[in-house]
Amino acid sequence: MDPIARRDLCVRGEEAVAAWYRRADYSVVARNWRCREGEIDIVAISPDGRVVVFCEVKTRASTRFGTAFEAVTAAKQRRLRRLGGRWLAHRRQNGGAGYAEVRFDVAAVTVPRRGDLELHVLEGAF
């Protein structure tokens, strides 16, 4: 797959996941948030404002090279935890509210050549 098609596939997957959170009445407060250490795909706040969710989105055209969930290794989980801490620190520095709970989700999006995309969100994945 060429780089442009791959990027389009990823954007389509992230859009679907953001829409999934919005349908569940979460506020999507950041997408593709970046800092020196990396990127968080989606940051969402629960409807009651108590839970901040950091979601890693993995989009695949097939499972030929493994599932999207398998792509979130222990090393990736550690990096996402650090990034979540950076986001929270950045938010506090800018006057943002604190949260009672932090959750890390993983969203697996499969976009077959034909048909609708398949979306699975594993809440509290790690």
N, C-alpha and C positions, 0 to 999 in steps of 0.2 A: 504494500500500500504506500502510495507516495505521501510525503509529509503534509501536503495541503489536505488531502483526503483524511489522513489520520487526525489532523487538528480539527477538521469539521466533525468527525465522529466524536471526538472528545467533547467539543462544545455542545453537540446534540445531547450527549449523555448528561453533562452537567446541567443543562437546561431542564431536562426531565427530572433530575433529582431535586433541583430547586423548586420546581412546580409541585413535586411530591410533598416537600416540607410545607409549602404555602397551603396546599389543600388540607394539611393537618393543622392549620392555623399557627404554624411557626412563623416567626419573622426572619427572613434571610437578611442578615445584616452585613455580610461580606461574601464576596466570591473572588476566588483566586487571590486571596490576601497574601502578600509577599513581604518577606524580610530577608535579611542577609543569609539566614540559614535554610530558607526554602519557602514553600507555598502551602497554604491551606486551601483546599478546593471550595468548601462551603462552611460558613459559620452561621448557625441559626439559633434563635432564642425561642424557648418553649412559650406556649400561649400565656402561661401565668408569669413569665419573666424570671422564673427561678432557675432554669436549666440552660446552660450554654452548650451547644452541640457543635463539635468539630467533625466534619464529614469528609472522608477520603472517597473520591469517586474514581472507580476503575471501569472504563468502557472498553469493550472488546467486540470485534466483529464475529468472533467464534471462540470456542473453548479449546481450540486445537493446541494452544500452548499453555493450557491450564486455565483455571477459573480466575475471575477477577478477585475473589476473596483470597486465593492463594498468593496473589501478588503483594499482599500487605504482610510482609515478613515481620519478624520480631524487631529487626533493625529499623524498618519503616515505622513501626509502632512507636519505638523510642523517639524517633525524630519528630513524629506528629505530636507526641506529648510535649516535647520541648517547644515546638512551634505553638502549641496551644498556650503554654506558659508565656511565650513572647506576646501573643495576641492579647492575653489578659493583662499583662503589664502595660502594653501600649494603650489599651482601653482605659486602665486606671489613670495613666498619665494624662489622658485627655478627658478626664472627668466622668468616665463611664461607670455604670453601676457594677456592683459585685454580684455574684451568683451563688446560690445555695449548692448547686451541683454542676459538675462538668462531665460531659458524656462524649465518647468517641464512637462514631458510627462509621460503617463502611457500606458504600452503595456499589452494587455490581450491576452494570448495564451491559446487556448484550444486544447488538444491533445486527440481526441476520440480514443477508443480502435482500431477502424479500420478507415483507411482513413488518409488524409493529415491533418496537423495541421491547425487551423484557427488563424489568427493573425490580431489584430486590435490595432492600435496605436492612442491614443487620444493625439494630440499635444496641448500643452498649457493647460493641464488638470487642473492645479491649479496655 
